[in-house]
């Protein structure tokens, strides 16, 4: 997610890998476990990253 405010671009909790490459797997009670990322990044992802002026990390992400 990106928050834009004037000339500031805040990237929130970035996960910038390819779909299914980040772990560990997670599940919602009724569904099979899936590895993050569950979707492909948008085609303009690197354009957004280059504009980023701040990055907000709200919680720990596994490595």
Buried (B, 14 or more C-beta within 10 A) or exposed (E): EEEEEEEEBBBEEBEEEEEBEBEEEEEEEEEEEEBBBEEEBEEEEEEBBEBEEEEEEEEEEEE
